[in-house]
Amino acid sequence: MVEDHRGRESAAQPTDRTVHSYDDDEISIHFLTENGFVIVRPWEAKNAVALAEGGLRFRVQDPDGIEREISMVISNRLLRETELRTRGRIDAASQFWISCAERRLANRLMEHGEFPAAGEIVIETLEREDVLLSLRWGKYE
């Protein structure tokens, strides 16, 4: 029973909508886009390795509460090329790739307002923001 605004009790209205809460993922970083998507790094809650076989798997929730897992795959060619150009500062296991993939996913969700159709985005080139970040990455640690 739920008390309405006039103090009377009424039956709670059943709903088929599922509301997800990430309260249990306190140590996972949640990225909220301007259009209401939530991007979660599930590997952080499990203390797992983020980048596995050139890919990252983010949990994404749309503004209506629908949740999907989205894979961000970084091409082997880009991993090797970036490591070479940065003289090893950014290798295949670098945290740089999390930043790069998360930003790319957020931009995609903002531009299209929906999940990627294939549930996967392949990163084959660095965008301008990624290149600028790579120039500074690891130099001031």
Buried (B, 14 or more C-beta within 10 A) or exposed (E): EEEEEEEEEEEEEEEEEEEEEBEEBEEBEEBEBEEEBBBBBBBBBEEEEBBEEBBBBBBBBBEEEEBEEBBBBBEEEBBEEBBEBBEEBBBBEBEBBBBBBBBBBBEBBEEEEEBBEEEEBEBEEBEEEBEEBBEEBBEEE
